[in-house]
Each structure stands twice: as C-alpha cells, then as structure tokens.
Amino acid sequence: MLLDLEWEALGRSVRTRDLEAAVHVEDRVVIAVRMLPVLQGDAMGATLREVLREQGWEAQPDGTMTRVFGGVTATLDAGATSVTVSRAADERVSAKGSAVVQEGDAADEARAKAVAQERAEKALEAKQAQARAKLEAENAAALTREEPAVRAALQEALNRVYRRALEERARQLGEVESIDERGDVRGGYEVTVVVKA
C-alpha cells in the first residue's frame, strides 16, 4: 500500500504589541518651623531666611528657599513656617504582549491584536507596580538617611536666629553689655544677654 501524503503549510504568525510608560514617584516629609515672636512682624522669618542663605540655601522666585542634602531637596516655604524634605524619582518601563494568528482569517487577526494589546497592558501594569515599589523604597531610604541632617541644619539655623533676635531686641531695650552663648551635646542652646538700663 502506497500512501501519497502532502503537507499543507499552516499560515500562522505572531502579533505583538509593545507598550512603554513612565513611572514618577515623589515622597516628602514636612518639618514644622515654630519660632517664638522675639521680634515683631516677619522679622523672625526674615532673619531665618538670612541665616539659611548663609548656610547655602538658595532663594527661589516664589519666596521659598531650597538646599540639596545628599539626593533630597529641603524647601523652606515662603511663610517660613515649614521645611519640606522631598525626593522625586522617575523610571521608564516597557512590556510586550503577543498572540498567534491564523493567516488570512480577518476575525482571528482582530482577536490576536486585541489579545496582544491586553497582554501587553497587563505586563506593563505589573512592571509599573514593580518600578513604583522600588522607587518608593529608594525614596524612603534617602529621606530616612538625610532627614536628620536637614533637622540638624535647621536647628543650627534657628539657634542663630534666636541669638540675633535676642541681641536686636536687647539693643532696643538699652545698651548691650555682654552676650554669653552655651550649647550642650544634646543640642541644647542658651543665650544670656546683659543689658545696661
């Protein structure tokens, strides 16, 4: 018995869909700035801005001041009532989806394109979630690492502000005889001003 077999070529092809997206994550910590009103009006805020400028902070057109601390940005608000420590991170992610289509079948072609699109979207969502989680962890680590340095710089600035404010206030009351400053290792700070009446 002799069999005559012929192979019929199966016309199949793969439809793919490539998608790309940007992931942006921004995290922040807000530190309240509370100052005793040793001087009238905005004089305390103006003195704080002057001291921060001496520490390397830069004035911005909107009235805020900023300084970068090891990958995070500290921003004093225009009213000198808070410092926001923030970090932003971006990453581009891409994903691919594919589906097999029978050549010459228009309905199958449309179905394959839709399936490829759906698979690409699901893969992209998963990659975006992974990237977002990674960036959030990096932001949290940077903020945790740098926040103490920002707080220390702010405390040092506030100590200078109080010293200047007390000296100016004392001059308004009379002739300043002496000013004595003391600090301790725990961050305590004491200023004694003697005024001649």
Order of alpha helices (4+ residues) and beta strands (2+ residues): beta-alpha-beta-beta-beta-beta-alpha-beta-beta
